[in-house]
Amino acid sequence: MFEVNKVYQYIGFEPVDLAKGMIKIKNKYDFTNLSEFNFDWEIVSDGKVVQSGKIPMPDFIPKAEIAFLLPFKR
């Protein structure tokens, strides 16, 4: 079952430089633009949310990748 869940993940996230808040987002859909989605992020420390926010998604075509900087405070 885990393998099926992994195969059906159409949006990928990878760390690029977490100290700076840089992540890579991959749109694995064939026909869906990611601007149709809302993205929320959280930084959790010791089980408590210390920062959170929303990522405004620009026009993000299918099969594209972008690097994105999360707006967090150190």
C-alpha positions in Angstrom: 0.0 0.0 0.0 2.9 2.4 0.8 4.2 2.0 -2.8 0.8 2.9 -4.3 0.6 6.0 -2.1 4.1 7.1 -3.3 3.3 6.5 -7.0 0.2 8.7 -6.7 2.0 11.7 -5.3 1.7 14.3 -8.1 3.5 17.1 -6.3 7.1 16.7 -5.1 9.0 18.7 -2.6 12.8 18.5 -2.2 15.2 20.4 0.1 17.7 22.7 -1.7 19.1 24.8 1.2 16.9 24.4 4.3 19.0 26.9 6.3 17.9 29.6 3.9 14.4 28.1 3.4 15.0 27.1 -0.2 12.9 24.1 -1.5 12.2 22.7 -4.9 8.7 22.0 -6.0 7.9 19.6 -8.8 4.6 19.4 -10.7 4.2 15.8 -11.7 0.7 16.2 -13.2 0.2 15.9 -16.9 -2.6 18.5 -17.3 -3.1 20.3 -14.0 -1.6 23.7 -13.2 -0.5 24.0 -9.6 -1.8 27.5 -9.3 -5.1 25.8 -8.6 -3.8 24.6 -5.2 -3.2 26.3 -1.9 0.1 25.4 -0.1 0.6 25.8 3.6 3.9 25.3 5.4 5.0 24.8 9.0 8.2 24.7 11.0 7.8 22.4 13.9 10.1 22.2 17.0 9.6 19.7 19.8 6.1 19.0 18.4 5.0 22.6 18.4 4.4 24.8 15.4 6.8 27.8 15.7 6.2 29.3 12.3 3.7 28.8 9.5 2.5 30.5 6.3 1.0 30.1 2.9 2.9 29.8 -0.4 1.3 31.9 -3.2 1.6 29.6 -6.2 2.3 31.4 -9.5 1.3 29.9 -12.9 3.0 26.6 -12.6 2.6 24.4 -15.7 2.5 20.6 -15.7 5.9 18.7 -15.5 7.7 21.9 -14.4 10.0 22.4 -11.4 10.7 25.6 -9.5 12.9 26.6 -6.6 11.0 28.5 -3.9 12.1 30.5 -0.9 10.0 30.0 2.2 9.5 33.4 4.0 10.5 32.3 7.5 12.3 34.2 10.3 15.5 32.7 11.8 
